[in-house]
């Protein structure tokens, strides 16, 4: 009864919300996520007499529904304006692709001409442009972000990553030797809520694991390898 009540509350929440009708690659992606979570909740409700879903899964669906409502309806949130949490999405890589498609449409370019650049905002005291896109709630593993030097440092404990600004660029080609230490590419996702960036001698190796979808085989999709310019460790 406990799980049924919580799932029914999520279903009611989803059915009583008027989603955004403006057509754009980002809104289309968010609408797909909304439709999928609506289907997932209905599916879990129909299967309750056979099996009980894990409590963590139900809690995650509740949180995703809240975040998607904020993103689609532009409601007030405790997160900064324009900030997104990748944990809200079933397909976080699709969110980044939607940003590229949005920029390609805006500038009348092919999506292959668009790349995304990520900048960690070490100084959070400045006001944030309302038209920018940000990522929040990210976590670093094996590294921490030093606010003074604006660079990654080794850390034995997981650390929160400051707000990350995502900027679309046209024909942007960044060579490893020219990349600023506070820029890097992509993220790695494990499970539902944890995002990892591995530091290896100043280089961030990033991959994204695509969760198995019904009827498909497990896939591991490797993203670009990005370099972080910083001090090399002493030899020996």
Buried (B, 14 or more C-beta within 10 A) or exposed (E): EEBEEBBEEBBEBBEEBEBBEEEBBBBBBBBBBBEBBBEBBBEBBEEEEEEEBEEEEBEBBBBBBBBBBBBBEEEEBEBBBBBBBBBBBBBBBBBBBBBBBBBBBEEEBEBEBBBBBBBBBBEEEEEBEEEBBBBBBBBBBBBBBBEEEBBBBEBEEEBEBBBBBBBBBEEEEBEEEEBEBBBBBBBBBEEBBEBBBBBEEBBBBBBBBBEEEEEEEEEEEEBEEBBBBBEEEEEE
